Amino acid sequence: MSWVHPKIERIGRPALILLPKFKVDDNNFGCNGKTPDQMVRKFLSKNHGAFTLMGTTFHGEWKDHDGKLHSDVHIGYRVSFICPVKNDGGRDFSNLDLLIDFLSKLCANMMELCLYAEFGEEAVLIYP
């Protein structure tokens, strides 16, 4: 009997977005009467076709540039993003750029200094 490989479909690189748990359901930190959570769900569904809301919270601690310790509880959203190869052999990052622009605006709405995200193998801070 020969081994039959299961079919897989590559859907892109993983992204993780962490948002402050105590602000995501408060429409004071959203836009046009929407909460940040509603805004993120709509954006990810529209632009990426799907997302996963992590069922657990993340407790994070970090030091700012002045060495002051901060801590907060976050929720995570997972999504895949695709950066297809262009005709010239380079990558088209427009899908990722759109996500970063959205998160930058969301960061300002949420009155955060920055938001933490992971794109593929890279961790980033996104500023307003």
Residue frames as qw, qx, qy, qz and C-alpha x, y, z in Angstrom:
[[0.000, 0.890, 0.457, 0.000, 0.00, 0.00, 0.00],
 [0.443, 0.315, -0.011, 0.839, 1.43, 3.38, -0.94],
 [0.190, -0.518, -0.416, 0.722, 1.26, 6.53, 1.15],
 [0.175, 0.714, 0.460, 0.498, -1.16, 9.18, -0.15],
 [0.256, -0.058, -0.263, 0.929, -0.24, 12.71, 0.84],
 [0.073, 0.745, 0.598, -0.287, -3.11, 14.84, 2.11],
 [0.303, 0.669, 0.279, 0.619, -3.98, 17.91, 0.12],
 [0.333, -0.592, -0.295, 0.671, -2.86, 21.19, 1.66],
 [0.284, 0.817, 0.280, 0.417, -3.47, 24.74, 0.58],
 [0.466, -0.150, -0.212, 0.846, -0.94, 27.42, 1.44],
 [0.024, -0.864, -0.478, -0.155, -2.82, 30.52, 2.54],
 [0.153, 0.855, -0.137, 0.476, 0.04, 32.85, 3.39],
 [0.398, 0.208, -0.608, 0.655, 2.13, 33.88, 6.33],
 [0.414, -0.652, -0.623, 0.128, 0.68, 34.15, 9.82],
 [0.052, 0.504, -0.160, 0.848, 0.07, 37.46, 11.52],
 [0.436, -0.535, -0.655, 0.306, -0.74, 38.05, 15.17],
 [0.024, -0.579, -0.012, -0.815, -2.20, 41.35, 16.40],
 [0.392, -0.387, -0.695, 0.462, -2.47, 42.10, 20.13],
 [0.139, -0.610, -0.165, -0.763, -4.94, 44.72, 21.37],
 [0.063, -0.172, 0.641, -0.745, -5.55, 45.94, 24.93],
 [0.169, -0.350, -0.920, -0.041, -8.38, 43.80, 26.30],
 [0.073, -0.594, -0.579, 0.553, -10.02, 46.57, 28.29],
 [0.131, 0.487, -0.128, -0.854, -10.35, 48.87, 25.26],
 [0.035, -0.005, 0.836, 0.548, -11.50, 46.53, 22.48],
 [0.069, -0.549, -0.823, -0.131, -15.18, 46.55, 23.46],
 [0.107, -0.689, -0.320, 0.641, -15.37, 50.27, 24.27],
 [0.475, 0.689, 0.419, 0.353, -16.73, 52.36, 21.38],
 [0.156, -0.964, 0.064, 0.207, -14.98, 55.42, 22.87],
 [0.399, -0.552, 0.593, 0.429, -11.79, 53.90, 21.42],
 [0.561, 0.321, 0.698, 0.309, -13.34, 53.00, 18.06],
 [0.011, 0.187, -0.310, -0.932, -14.72, 55.07, 15.21],
 [0.435, -0.086, -0.446, -0.777, -18.21, 55.92, 13.95],
 [0.737, -0.277, 0.179, -0.590, -19.89, 54.24, 16.93],
 [0.918, 0.120, -0.379, -0.014, -18.02, 50.95, 16.38],
 [0.696, -0.649, 0.293, 0.087, -15.82, 49.28, 18.98],
 [0.031, 0.671, -0.696, -0.254, -12.21, 48.46, 18.08],
 [0.470, -0.036, 0.882, -0.001, -13.19, 44.77, 18.07],
 [0.602, 0.623, 0.455, -0.206, -15.98, 45.40, 15.54],
 [0.300, 0.860, -0.288, -0.295, -13.60, 47.45, 13.39],
 [0.174, -0.502, 0.830, 0.172, -10.90, 44.74, 13.41],
 [0.564, 0.193, 0.799, -0.080, -13.36, 41.93, 12.65],
 [0.560, 0.756, 0.238, -0.243, -14.83, 43.85, 9.72],
 [0.170, 0.820, -0.479, -0.263, -11.42, 44.84, 8.34],
 [0.279, -0.364, 0.881, 0.115, -9.93, 41.34, 8.59],
 [0.602, 0.357, 0.702, -0.130, -13.03, 39.65, 7.14],
 [0.496, 0.825, 0.095, -0.254, -13.21, 42.11, 4.24],
 [0.249, 0.838, -0.466, -0.134, -9.50, 42.26, 3.39],
 [0.039, -0.453, 0.890, -0.027, -8.26, 38.80, 4.40],
 [0.637, -0.031, -0.623, -0.454, -11.39, 36.66, 4.13],
 [0.806, -0.399, -0.437, -0.003, -11.06, 35.23, 7.64],
 [0.044, 0.616, -0.546, 0.567, -9.48, 35.64, 11.06],
 [0.678, -0.325, -0.645, 0.135, -9.24, 33.85, 14.38],
 [0.312, -0.758, 0.212, -0.533, -9.91, 35.55, 17.70],
 [0.406, 0.206, -0.811, 0.368, -7.63, 33.93, 20.27],
 [0.619, -0.558, -0.477, -0.278, -9.73, 32.51, 23.11],
 [0.677, -0.467, -0.321, 0.470, -7.21, 33.36, 25.81],
 [0.009, -0.997, 0.051, -0.062, -5.78, 36.61, 27.07],
 [0.739, 0.263, -0.235, 0.574, -2.11, 37.52, 27.02],
 [0.411, -0.891, -0.049, 0.188, -0.50, 39.30, 29.95],
 [0.686, 0.480, -0.065, 0.544, 2.42, 41.38, 28.78],
 [0.427, -0.834, 0.001, 0.349, 5.08, 43.38, 30.55],
 [0.662, 0.474, 0.095, 0.573, 7.58, 45.68, 28.87],
 [0.381, -0.589, -0.096, 0.706, 9.86, 48.58, 29.58],
 [0.387, 0.904, 0.179, 0.013, 9.50, 51.86, 27.72],
 [0.600, 0.599, -0.166, 0.503, 12.43, 53.90, 26.38],
 [0.161, -0.744, 0.347, -0.548, 12.86, 55.48, 29.83],
 [0.284, 0.192, -0.888, 0.306, 13.05, 52.08, 31.56],
 [0.503, -0.097, 0.410, -0.755, 9.60, 52.36, 33.18],
 [0.063, 0.071, 0.993, 0.067, 7.84, 49.00, 33.53],
 [0.567, 0.079, -0.056, -0.818, 4.34, 48.68, 32.03],
 [0.150, 0.067, 0.986, 0.013, 1.89, 45.78, 31.98],
 [0.565, 0.186, -0.033, -0.804, -1.45, 45.08, 30.33],
 [0.560, 0.148, 0.812, -0.072, -3.78, 42.28, 29.30],
 [0.280, 0.394, -0.464, -0.742, -4.32, 41.76, 25.57],
 [0.806, 0.275, 0.491, -0.182, -6.44, 39.71, 23.23],
 [0.228, -0.381, 0.676, 0.588, -5.03, 38.34, 20.01],
 [0.737, 0.551, 0.123, -0.373, -6.30, 38.19, 16.46],
 [0.479, -0.260, 0.718, 0.433, -4.68, 35.76, 14.01],
 [0.652, 0.683, 0.109, -0.311, -4.88, 36.11, 10.27],
 [0.712, -0.026, 0.452, 0.536, -2.83, 35.05, 7.26],
 [0.259, 0.850, -0.076, -0.452, -1.50, 37.49, 4.73],
 [0.813, 0.273, 0.373, 0.355, -0.16, 36.90, 1.26],
 [0.013, -0.809, 0.283, 0.515, 2.61, 38.89, -0.40],
 [0.872, 0.374, 0.306, 0.080, 2.56, 37.45, -3.94],
 [0.527, -0.246, 0.413, 0.701, 5.56, 37.54, -6.27],
 [0.365, 0.783, 0.038, -0.502, 5.36, 40.36, -8.82],
 [0.814, 0.576, 0.034, 0.064, 6.42, 40.10, -12.48],
 [0.285, 0.814, -0.436, 0.256, 9.80, 41.64, -11.64],
 [0.687, 0.064, -0.660, 0.297, 10.47, 38.95, -9.01],
 [0.020, -0.250, 0.501, -0.828, 9.89, 41.25, -6.03],
 [0.118, -0.415, -0.872, 0.230, 7.07, 40.89, -3.54],
 [0.210, -0.549, -0.307, -0.749, 3.78, 42.81, -3.50],
 [0.261, -0.167, -0.712, 0.630, 3.36, 44.01, 0.07],
 [0.253, -0.316, -0.174, -0.898, 0.21, 46.09, -0.57],
 [0.676, -0.447, -0.531, -0.248, -1.99, 43.68, 1.41],
 [0.638, -0.317, -0.440, 0.547, 0.35, 43.91, 4.41],
 [0.178, 0.126, -0.053, 0.975, 0.73, 47.69, 4.00],
 [0.424, -0.465, -0.372, -0.682, -3.07, 48.05, 4.11],
 [0.725, -0.474, -0.493, 0.086, -3.16, 46.09, 7.39],
 [0.523, -0.153, -0.286, 0.788, -0.36, 48.19, 8.90],
 [0.050, -0.298, -0.125, -0.945, -2.11, 51.45, 7.90],
 [0.590, -0.525, -0.445, -0.423, -5.35, 50.21, 9.48],
 [0.728, -0.402, -0.437, 0.343, -3.56, 49.23, 12.70],
 [0.354, 0.073, -0.149, 0.920, -1.77, 52.57, 12.85],
 [0.299, -0.416, -0.201, -0.835, -5.11, 54.42, 12.71],
 [0.733, -0.471, -0.467, -0.153, -6.59, 52.02, 15.26],
 [0.620, -0.136, -0.401, 0.661, -3.62, 52.66, 17.54],
 [0.035, 0.220, -0.060, 0.973, -4.42, 56.39, 17.47],
 [0.553, -0.442, -0.361, -0.607, -8.13, 55.75, 18.12],
 [0.797, -0.392, -0.450, 0.091, -7.26, 53.56, 21.10],
 [0.176, -0.918, 0.242, -0.261, -4.90, 56.24, 22.45],
 [0.918, -0.267, 0.140, 0.256, -2.04, 53.73, 22.60],
 [0.183, -0.761, 0.456, 0.424, 1.61, 54.62, 22.14],
 [0.303, 0.394, -0.765, -0.410, 1.93, 51.59, 19.85],
 [0.919, -0.012, 0.144, -0.366, 0.46, 48.18, 19.07],
 [0.331, -0.429, 0.826, 0.158, 2.37, 44.88, 19.02],
 [0.862, 0.376, 0.020, -0.340, 2.07, 42.63, 15.98],
 [0.488, -0.336, 0.741, 0.315, 3.90, 39.72, 14.39],
 [0.696, 0.596, -0.110, -0.386, 4.10, 39.31, 10.63],
 [0.816, 0.377, -0.428, 0.093, 5.62, 36.02, 9.54],
 [0.791, -0.160, -0.370, 0.461, 8.82, 35.75, 11.55],
 [0.268, 0.316, -0.162, 0.896, 9.06, 39.44, 12.45],
 [0.274, -0.699, -0.574, 0.326, 7.74, 41.18, 15.58],
 [0.222, 0.412, 0.148, 0.871, 6.90, 44.87, 15.15],
 [0.051, -0.564, -0.497, 0.658, 5.55, 47.85, 17.04],
 [0.188, 0.563, 0.532, 0.604, 3.05, 49.86, 15.03],
 [0.154, -0.350, -0.309, 0.871, 2.79, 53.55, 15.91],
 [0.318, 0.774, 0.471, -0.278, -0.01, 56.02, 15.09]]
